[in-house]
Amino acid sequence: MNFTPRILEQVAQPQIQSGPNPHNPSSMQIAKIAALSLFALALALSVIRGVGHATSQFVGPHAFVSADVATTARTFAKEGIWKLHGTPVNNNAPICARDRYTHWPPLLPILLSACFRLFGASEYVSHLFMLGVLVATALLVFKLGTIWLGMVGGALAGYFWLTLPVVVQFGDLVAQQSLAMLFVVAALVAFYSGRTRLGASLLFFAVLSAWEAVLVLPGIWLASRWLPELRRTAAMAAIGIGAGVACVLGLFIFGSPTLSADTLQTAKYYMGLTPVYSHVFPLDRREPLTLTKQIAGTLWNHLWMLGALGLAAIEQLVDSRSKSGALLLSALAAPWILWATFMRTHMAIHHFELLIAAPLAAFALAWLATMELRIGPSKKAALKTAALVVLAAFQLVILPRPKIAQDYSPERLIAYARDIRNSTPPGSIVMAPLESAVPIFYSERHIVRDIADAAAMRDELPRLRREFPESPIYLAIPPFLAGGFAPILSNATVVASTSDAIIVSL
């Protein structure tokens, strides 16, 4: 039986407080048409831009994330989801136990693998899939905003979401956070409509998409402490999220107990508690960020990705203590605040992580933009709303796309990967000193990453020969790192030497 708490009934009342004065139908109609037109224009431009960029390679900021997920999806498509027990593998065949990737839940690469099976594995399919996620999320933001703030507020929420810097810059990134927030917003639509079982089911899929979704539960629990009417909602959310966590942990522990345990080590690294990224993989990570750099990077990314407008609007919404927005505010704020607090290193170095705060910023901006319109139509109210709309778009001009320091540009990485593919047979094992997943996707070869120098290569080679006795083994070195492998290059057989890669047979 569906249960609609009193607070949701208040939200669902006729739009007397959610739009311009109902005694002036003309002004209400004008406001609706203007807001819907803005949302439609922003959505259309997003689709046109997304389709235009769909054929682009994985070369932008944090492109390694897209390459990593796309590689995992392609492996699911080739090897089979059932065969891999639903556990991601972010490498190419041949596969060994160490190749399983238990850091993030598997739903995004599983769904993308189904698209790869139908349409082929490519950047084009990956980007179009994420464009579908973007459009669906925009429509859900519009729907939830309409339930809470009326048609004008809902349309403006959709517009503000589509014009947030983090969405514009990373909406096409093949990242777990985007899919997770789609399910979280959909769950809130269900909860605000009194469909608690559906909401719990959607949160289950949110957790299967990204760990951040687990942190929705403390937010809903907090709202239920303030508003007892939400206790059933909190209980159902706990069931959905708990089932999602149990499902993911069950898959990962069954697939690889050792790697599942090592995921906790990686979590500690991103929390800034240890300089060691992994006890299983010999990755040569940079020095861990100091607490000062963690905080500075996190604060800067917030300003860069949400803009001063988005942050100010959230602060205003929090200060308002709106009962009708309590569930929305708590559920959307908890993942963002808790992740930024405890996963400081992760938040400081990954700009796209602010995708988890984007819906809240959009709703806060829509709430702020319609504040005076909800009281009654006036020229002053209309001008304030228009000013906020224009400023939100202007943010995109003054907040440029992030530039991320890299030893090797993504374009050079792709050329490096193509040299590997052209110089080695399928089924080869290739050791590489680079960490990025971009070469794995484009080379279509099994790459063992972060082999720092000749000594590390000698340590790794016996293990590879044991695990892959039938596979030829190669070393692929970018020329600028050749000095660290001089003892190997002087004796090994060089099969290819270009401006991007020196490839030797071992």
LINKAKA-V106547 format. One line per field, one symbol per residue. ss: DSSP state (H for helix, E for strand, - for the rest). phi: phi as a letter, one per 30 degrees, with the letter a starting at -180 (. if undefined). burial: 1 if it has 9 or more other ideal C-beta (glycine too) atoms within 8 Angstrom, else 0. A space follows every 10 residues. Layout:
ss = ???
phi = ???
burial = ???
This chain:
ss = -----HHHHH H--------- ----HHHHHH HHHHHHHHHH HHHHHHHHHH HHH------- --HHHHHHHH HHHHHHHHH- --------E- ------HHHE ------HHHH HHHHHHHHH- --HHHHHHHH HHHHHHHHHH HHHHHHHHHH HHHHHHHHHH HHH-HHHHHH -----HHHHH HHHHHHHHHH HH---HHHHH HHHHHHHHH- HHHHHHHHHH HHHHHH-HHH HHHHHHHHHH HHHHHHHHHH HHHHH-HHHH HHHHHHHHHH ---------- ---------- HHHHHHHHHH HHHHHHHHHH HHHHHHHHHH -----HHHHH HHHHHHHHHH HH-HHHHHH- HHHHHHHHHH HHHHHHHHH- HHHHH---HH HHHHHHHHHH HHHHHHHH-- ---------H HHHHHHHHHH HHH-----EE EE-----HHH HHH--EEE-- ---HHHHHHH HHHHHHH--- --EEEEE-HH HHHHHHHHH- --EEEEE--- -EEEE-
phi = .dbceedddd dddeddccae eddbeddddd dddddddddd dddddddddd ddcdddddbd eidddddddd dddddedddj dddchicdbc acddcbdddd ccdbecdedd ddddddddbj dadedddddd dddddddedd ddddddddci dddddddddd ddcdeddddb dcddbddddd dedddddded ddcicddddd dddeddddca dededddedd ddddddbedc ddeddddddd dddddddddd dddddaeddd ddeddddddd dicadcdacc cdddddeddd eddddddddd ddddcciddd dddddddddd hdddcddddd dddeeddddd dccdddddcc edddedcded dddddddddc eddddldadd dddddddddd ddddeddccd ddccdbdbde dddddedddd ddcbdeidcb dbdccddedd dddhbdccdi ddaddddddd eddddddbdc cdcbbcbded cdedcedddd cdddcabbdc accbcc
burial = 0000101111 1000100111 0101001100 1100110110 0110011001 1011000111 1111111111 1111111010 0001011111 1100100011 1101111111 1111110000 0010111111 1011111111 1111111111 1111111111 1111111111 1111111111 1111111111 1111110111 1111111111 0111111111 1111001001 0111011111 1011101110 1110110011 0110111111 1100000100 0010000110 0011111100 1111111011 1011011100 0100111111 1111110111 0011111100 1111111111 1111111111 0111001000 1101100110 1110110000 0000000101 0111111111 1011001111 1111011111 1110111111 1011011001 1001100100 1111111110 1101110110 0101110001 111110
